[in-house]
Amino acid sequence: MNEVLMVSLYVFVLAIFVGFEVITKVPPLLHTPLMSGSNAISGITIVGALLSAGAGNAQLAKILGLLAVIAATINVVGGFLVTDRMLEMFKKDKDKK
């Protein structure tokens, strides 16, 4: 197997384990602020995926780049929708006054 591919796979698996450990340790009170921060990170992921998809490398890289763009876009849009819905719970109802 190619050495670069092995290193990339190692980093990917390590990121999965670290991400899972970090996310499971977050208290529920901090979910909304962290969701907003993760939306910004996913926006950066979209830029990286666009660069990967448009680099003109192998067909597999283009397909994986496109899948990364789709997944990151779904993550950003879903994160903003969930964050907006959670923030709506904290707004005072103006119709009751």
Residue frames as qw, qx, qy, qz and C-alpha x, y, z in Angstrom:
[[0.000, 0.890, 0.457, 0.000, 0.00, 0.00, 0.00],
 [0.341, 0.669, -0.041, 0.659, 1.17, 3.53, -0.70],
 [0.437, -0.162, -0.518, 0.717, 2.87, 5.20, 2.27],
 [0.134, -0.121, 0.022, -0.983, 0.93, 8.45, 1.85],
 [0.614, -0.308, -0.480, -0.545, -2.35, 6.52, 1.82],
 [0.654, -0.275, -0.646, 0.280, -1.38, 4.66, 5.00],
 [0.231, -0.080, -0.359, 0.901, -0.53, 7.91, 6.81],
 [0.341, -0.184, -0.193, -0.901, -3.77, 9.51, 5.62],
 [0.683, -0.317, -0.597, -0.274, -5.78, 6.50, 6.78],
 [0.536, -0.200, -0.596, 0.564, -4.00, 6.57, 10.15],
 [0.005, 0.011, -0.186, 0.983, -4.81, 10.26, 10.64],
 [0.504, -0.245, -0.400, -0.725, -8.44, 9.67, 9.60],
 [0.691, -0.331, -0.642, 0.006, -8.95, 6.82, 12.10],
 [0.401, -0.149, -0.475, 0.769, -7.22, 8.80, 14.84],
 [0.171, -0.130, -0.029, -0.976, -9.47, 11.80, 14.14],
 [0.613, -0.343, -0.546, -0.457, -12.54, 9.57, 14.45],
 [0.644, -0.329, -0.611, 0.322, -11.48, 8.31, 17.87],
 [0.251, -0.093, -0.290, 0.919, -10.46, 11.74, 19.17],
 [0.297, -0.223, -0.249, -0.894, -13.64, 13.36, 17.84],
 [0.644, -0.392, -0.609, -0.247, -15.83, 10.72, 19.45],
 [0.556, -0.298, -0.542, 0.555, -14.10, 11.12, 22.81],
 [0.090, 0.005, -0.117, 0.989, -14.37, 14.91, 22.71],
 [0.414, -0.282, -0.384, -0.776, -18.04, 14.96, 21.70],
 [0.645, -0.398, -0.648, -0.069, -19.15, 12.44, 24.33],
 [0.474, -0.260, -0.481, 0.690, -17.58, 14.54, 27.10],
 [0.037, -0.262, -0.094, -0.960, -19.53, 17.74, 26.26],
 [0.120, 0.356, 0.734, -0.565, -22.28, 18.64, 28.76],
 [0.231, 0.635, 0.699, 0.234, -25.73, 19.34, 27.26],
 [0.078, -0.880, -0.215, 0.416, -25.57, 23.00, 28.31],
 [0.189, -0.617, 0.419, 0.639, -22.72, 23.64, 25.86],
 [0.577, 0.290, 0.712, 0.277, -24.24, 21.95, 22.81],
 [0.348, 0.883, 0.315, -0.021, -25.63, 25.14, 21.20],
 [0.044, -0.907, 0.318, 0.271, -22.41, 27.20, 21.32],
 [0.454, -0.346, 0.752, 0.329, -20.37, 24.25, 20.16],
 [0.588, 0.514, 0.615, 0.107, -22.81, 23.61, 17.31],
 [0.270, 0.954, 0.024, -0.131, -22.19, 27.14, 16.05],
 [0.231, -0.734, 0.581, 0.266, -18.46, 26.62, 16.25],
 [0.567, -0.020, 0.790, 0.233, -18.66, 23.31, 14.43],
 [0.539, 0.753, 0.374, -0.045, -20.67, 24.99, 11.67],
 [0.108, 0.920, -0.315, -0.209, -17.74, 27.33, 11.07],
 [0.398, -0.432, 0.779, 0.217, -15.36, 24.37, 10.97],
 [0.624, 0.353, 0.693, 0.077, -17.64, 22.59, 8.50],
 [0.390, 0.900, 0.055, -0.186, -17.56, 25.69, 6.33],
 [0.090, -0.737, 0.627, 0.237, -13.79, 25.34, 6.19],
 [0.563, -0.038, 0.821, 0.091, -14.31, 21.66, 5.34],
 [0.609, 0.687, 0.379, -0.115, -16.46, 22.67, 2.38],
 [0.220, 0.894, -0.330, -0.209, -13.64, 24.84, 1.05],
 [0.299, -0.488, 0.808, 0.141, -11.16, 21.97, 1.40],
 [0.627, 0.254, 0.736, -0.022, -13.55, 19.54, -0.26],
 [0.515, 0.827, 0.118, -0.192, -14.08, 21.96, -3.16],
 [0.040, 0.791, -0.576, -0.201, -10.32, 22.22, -3.60],
 [0.458, -0.211, 0.861, 0.062, -10.03, 18.44, -3.52],
 [0.636, 0.492, 0.586, -0.101, -12.84, 17.90, -6.01],
 [0.466, 0.878, 0.050, -0.100, -11.57, 20.55, -8.41],
 [0.389, -0.690, 0.507, 0.340, -7.87, 19.74, -8.29],
 [0.665, 0.583, -0.343, -0.317, -8.09, 17.68, -11.48],
 [0.223, -0.435, 0.871, -0.043, -6.49, 14.57, -9.99],
 [0.048, -0.041, -0.980, -0.188, -7.77, 11.03, -10.40],
 [0.456, -0.363, -0.509, -0.634, -11.45, 10.26, -10.88],
 [0.590, -0.423, -0.655, 0.211, -11.64, 8.72, -7.39],
 [0.288, -0.201, -0.304, 0.885, -10.40, 11.99, -5.85],
 [0.221, -0.164, -0.260, -0.926, -13.10, 13.91, -7.71],
 [0.585, -0.400, -0.624, -0.328, -15.82, 11.53, -6.52],
 [0.556, -0.387, -0.560, 0.476, -14.60, 11.59, -2.93],
 [0.140, -0.047, -0.099, 0.984, -14.30, 15.39, -3.09],
 [0.383, -0.302, -0.411, -0.770, -17.88, 15.65, -4.34],
 [0.638, -0.442, -0.630, -0.022, -19.10, 13.35, -1.55],
 [0.443, -0.254, -0.412, 0.755, -17.18, 15.46, 0.97],
 [0.084, -0.129, -0.107, -0.982, -18.80, 18.64, -0.37],
 [0.541, -0.392, -0.533, -0.520, -22.26, 17.08, -0.09],
 [0.644, -0.402, -0.596, 0.261, -21.67, 15.75, 3.44],
 [0.327, -0.160, -0.285, 0.887, -20.17, 19.00, 4.72],
 [0.215, -0.236, -0.248, -0.915, -23.00, 21.05, 3.19],
 [0.617, -0.458, -0.578, -0.275, -25.61, 18.85, 4.83],
 [0.582, -0.320, -0.506, 0.550, -23.73, 19.23, 8.12],
 [0.139, 0.005, -0.095, 0.986, -23.60, 23.04, 7.87],
 [0.390, -0.312, -0.360, -0.788, -27.26, 23.47, 6.88],
 [0.676, -0.422, -0.599, -0.072, -28.48, 20.98, 9.48],
 [0.501, -0.212, -0.448, 0.709, -26.32, 22.56, 12.16],
 [0.042, -0.109, 0.007, -0.993, -27.68, 26.02, 11.46],
 [0.538, -0.374, -0.477, -0.585, -31.27, 24.73, 11.48],
 [0.677, -0.391, -0.587, 0.210, -30.77, 22.94, 14.80],
 [0.357, -0.109, -0.308, 0.875, -28.98, 25.95, 16.33],
 [0.215, -0.238, -0.181, -0.930, -31.74, 28.30, 15.18],
 [0.638, -0.420, -0.545, -0.345, -34.40, 26.01, 16.59],
 [0.621, -0.326, -0.534, 0.472, -32.61, 25.76, 19.92],
 [0.187, -0.013, -0.162, 0.969, -32.18, 29.54, 20.13],
 [0.370, -0.400, -0.409, -0.732, -35.91, 30.02, 19.42],
 [0.617, -0.466, -0.628, 0.085, -36.60, 28.28, 22.75],
 [0.454, -0.318, -0.354, 0.754, -34.87, 31.11, 24.61],
 [0.010, -0.258, -0.214, -0.942, -36.75, 33.98, 22.94],
 [0.214, 0.301, 0.612, -0.699, -39.61, 35.59, 24.82],
 [0.176, 0.509, 0.781, 0.318, -42.99, 35.20, 23.22],
 [0.006, -0.037, -0.009, 0.999, -44.16, 38.71, 22.18],
 [0.381, -0.340, -0.595, -0.620, -47.73, 37.59, 21.46],
 [0.490, -0.463, -0.707, 0.215, -48.46, 36.85, 25.13],
 [0.234, -0.233, -0.298, 0.896, -47.90, 40.46, 26.23]]
